[in-house]
Amino acid sequence: MIPVCRIEDLPEGESVRIEIDDTTPAIAVFHTETGLYALDDTCSHQDASLSDGWAEGCHVECPLHAARFDLRTGVPAGPPARRPVRTHEVSVLDGVIHVRPAVSEESMA
């Protein structure tokens, strides 16, 4: 588990981008009225940071071409994105938000 920040440092309606290392894609962590979510930060349609997008409920809208992704599953709600983004487990331990990065498909081969 990777510590992100204290929960009070990520108010509802905000997001934060975390970078782990050079081999792991950046992760966007969102705090919405429906909970905490984490997914790969890069839109699958084009190279845009989803943490710069607009999150509401269980969706985030990419700031570049308005592709929408379900924060729970990473599945796009429709064009222009066609491929999902990877989601990650989020938990709060002792008031600190933690992310457990999903295993990449490349490392499973």
Summary of the structure (lengths in Angstrom):
residues: 109
radius of gyration: 13.1
end to end distance: 22.6
largest distance: 39.5
contacts: 329
relative contact order: 0.23
helix: 9%
strand: 42%
